[in-house]
Amino acid sequence: MNWRTTLILAMIALGVLAYLRFFEMKQPSTGEAKRQAQNVVNFDRNKISGIVIQNGDEKIEMQRRDNRWRLEAPIKDQADSSLIESLLSDLENWQKDDTISAKEIETDQGKLNEYGVNRPKLRLKLIGQDRPPAILFGKDAALEGKMYVRFENSKETFLAGQSVKKDIDKKSEEFRDRKLTGLITAQVTRVTLKTPAGEMELQKTGDHWDIVKPLRARGDDQKIADLIAQITTARIQRATRRAHAIYSGR
């Protein structure tokens, strides 16, 4: 065997070893593999770009844009990102308590109706790369805090906790971002107040606030900071019909 053949074989061997090492690194550890096997659903939350909830006659659609969530249907508005991130966390940690095999279901077709997963009113669909099938939510089980769920493309049914159901069994209004503004106090450097008595303008320079209109004077930093904090943390209690029309473009 000449040196060229030896070199080629050595390179092939190194390539095989590198591939095997890479493949092993991509595989979950034994503990992680067991956890994933026990999960109701496995997905990468960073690849999820949308969520669709069918709750009876109401279809709720949300999309992620620039790391923020928006309601797209039935109304258009900013969505409560913290609520949606909590839903994704609950999905990641959702565990099976028991499994009723597809074979057992096929033996007794009435079980789908018994578990409420034949044509349920509540469905959840994730949008994005490597997304799982739509999840169908059935009846509550006799065991407290548990319920029946299955995937749209499978008859296999799981007994699982009700946490995800509680996250999504809501009206579209409840997914709206209730904050009046997305600003935080530290971002505000200029304020214009309009009242029946006239207009006042405040300007922040460094760490201090100045009144620049209707006259120039030093502002009360604490009182102005408190006012801005009240505005940036204010939450919307209820949207009017007119607001809904504006959001939907009608």
Stockholm file with secondary structure:
# STOCKHOLM 1.0

chainA/1-250         MNWRTTLILAMIALGVLAYLRFFEMKQPSTGEAKRQAQNVVNFDRNKISGIVIQNGDEKIEMQRRDNRWRLEAPIKDQADSSLIESLLSDLENWQKDDTISAKEIETDQGKLNEYGVNRPKLRLKLIGQDRPPAILFGKDAALEGKMYVRFENSKETFLAGQSVKKDIDKKSEEFRDRKLTGLITAQVTRVTLKTPAGEMELQKTGDHWDIVKPLRARGDDQKIADLIAQITTARIQRATRRAHAIYSGR
#=GR chainA/1-250 SS CCHHHHHHHHHHHHHHHHHHHHHHHHSCCHHHHHHHHHBSCCCCGGGEEEEEEEETTEEEEEEEETTEEEEEESSCEEBCHHHHHHHHHHHHTCBEEEEECHHHHHHCTHHHHHTTCSSCSEEEEEEETTCCCCEEEEEECSSTTEEEEEETTCCCEEEEESHHHHHHSSCGGGGBCCBSCSCCGGGCCEEEEEETTEEEEEEEETTEEEEEESSCEECCHHHHHHHHHHHHTCBCCCCCHHHHHHHHTC
#=GC SS_cons         CCHHHHHHHHHHHHHHHHHHHHHHHHSCCHHHHHHHHHBSCCCCGGGEEEEEEEETTEEEEEEEETTEEEEEESSCEEBCHHHHHHHHHHHHTCBEEEEECHHHHHHCTHHHHHTTCSSCSEEEEEEETTCCCCEEEEEECSSTTEEEEEETTCCCEEEEESHHHHHHSSCGGGGBCCBSCSCCGGGCCEEEEEETTEEEEEEEETTEEEEEESSCEECCHHHHHHHHHHHHTCBCCCCCHHHHHHHHTC
//
